[in-house]
Amino acid sequence: MAEKLTLEVVSPYGLVLKEEVDEVVATGSEGEFGVLPGHVPLVTTLKIGMLVCKKGGTVSYVFVNSGYAEVNEDRVLILADSAERAEDIDVERAKNAMKRAEERLRKQEEIDFARAQAALDRAIIRVQLAEKKGHQKAL
Amino acid sequence: MATLRDIKRRITSIKSTSKITRAMKMVSAAKLRRAQDRMFALRPYSDKMREILLSLAQPGDQDRHPLLKVRPRKTVEVLILTSDKGLCGAFNTNVLKAGESLVRDLRTEGFEVTISTIGRKAKDYFKRRNTPIRQIWTGLSGKISYTSAQEIAVDLMDKYIDETFDELYLIYNEFKSVASQKVIKMRLLPLGEVEHKEEEEMKDFLFEPAEEEIFNRLLPKSVEIQIYRTMLESRVSEEAARMTAMENATKSAEDMIDRLTLEYNKARQATITRELMDIVGGAEAIKD
């Protein structure tokens, strides 16, 4: 049985990440799921959320803006609409986006509710991830 | 014969033109590189997407999704991709010619044809000929993004599903190399059967949510990706064509400057000779 997982994250904007990891936790559309080496083959959709990659003692995070995951015994393939590593997140931009989205939702005008909600979700998770990264540094 | 002043003026004017064409060539080279990077960045995604689609594919897929279903064709949509700006050689002419001949062929075969265009050049072309256009997208070439491709793809898929047209062709320039771009005609819809590779063993995948749902979501996505790829392809070709065109223009300008300089020198020489003759002639006259 494979000892490690090869994690690949690709988006239309390029290869985001390719790494050997021990464990991956992803946000599927039906809930979070963890993958260890030797997982049964699985295809699933992902919603806006984070990807947690554990490797040795370290944990790293990737923001995933919905997509698909294909899991094989020793390989996890993430096809994301867009994705970025936690350290690449632009916190200011995410915070501004969060404010804008909240305002739009509050006003309840003629808006595309689902779109505004998705924008808000994206922003919240980006900010969360960015903070996690800060937390890690403090440790 | 042109006077010295005239020639000189022309030389200066051509020199400044060549400065502009040289600058444009350099700008295009930079833009080409950027667009090319994005085209290459998309490749792993579209490859992997295919992998997943293949692992979902089953024989007799046609009935599983309207995008796969081949309907008897009555109306055919032709989507033509051009640039927004000119000065890129035969780039637009080629693609427009190919598009128009396809439209003509389809019409003589008795099909209804609707035309949609991406890029200002295609819009202007058909407007000038009073050809009705179903849908126009312009102002994208500088900022092609996945989102803009998505919008276009969604419109096309909607119109396909509500049977505005039964088949969709794309006409665009494919990037072969900086020196050559090829006009390609591609049928995008219906997608038809997902081809199977026989030798590939089918894995038993778990699906979450149900297989059908994933499949149904993945298909439109693959159309979006195709459109995005085509737009990038066309964009890269545009810059490549412009670069070549500007390179040629710069070279012709240089040739012309050389020729004019020669002419200028000859004319100058002639004037000097004439003046000398005058002087000599005058001196001879005094001597006598």
Contacts between the chains, C-beta under 8 A, distances in Angstrom:
chain1	res1	chain2	res2	distance
A	8	B	48	7.6
A	10	B	44	4.7
A	10	B	45	4.6
A	10	B	48	5.6
A	11	B	45	6.2
A	12	B	41	7.6
A	12	B	42	5.4
A	12	B	45	5.1
A	12	B	146	4.8
A	12	B	225	6.8
A	12	B	228	6.3
A	13	B	38	7.4
A	13	B	41	5.7
A	13	B	42	7.8
A	13	B	146	7.4
A	14	B	41	3.4
A	14	B	42	7.7
A	14	B	44	7.4
A	14	B	45	7.9
A	15	B	41	7.5
A	15	B	44	5.1
A	28	B	208	6.2
A	29	B	208	7.8
A	29	B	209	6.5
A	30	B	208	5.4
A	30	B	209	6.1
A	40	B	206	5.7
A	41	B	203	4.8
A	41	B	204	6.4
A	41	B	205	4.6
A	41	B	206	6.6
A	42	B	205	6.2
A	42	B	206	4.4
A	42	B	207	7.5
A	42	B	208	6.7
A	43	B	52	6.5
A	43	B	55	6.8
A	43	B	56	7.0
A	43	B	205	5.0
A	43	B	206	7.4
A	43	B	207	5.5
A	43	B	208	7.6
A	43	B	211	7.8
A	43	B	214	6.0
A	44	B	207	7.1
A	44	B	208	4.2
A	44	B	209	7.6
A	44	B	214	7.4
A	45	B	208	7.7
A	45	B	209	6.6
A	45	B	213	7.7
A	45	B	214	5.9
A	45	B	217	6.4
A	68	B	52	6.1
A	68	B	214	7.2
A	68	B	218	6.8
A	70	B	48	7.9
A	70	B	51	7.3
A	70	B	52	5.3
A	70	B	55	7.1
A	70	B	205	7.9
A	72	B	203	7.4
A	77	B	48	5.9
A	77	B	51	7.6
A	77	B	52	7.6
A	79	B	45	6.5
A	79	B	48	5.7
A	79	B	49	6.0
A	79	B	52	6.8
A	81	B	146	7.5
A	82	B	146	7.7
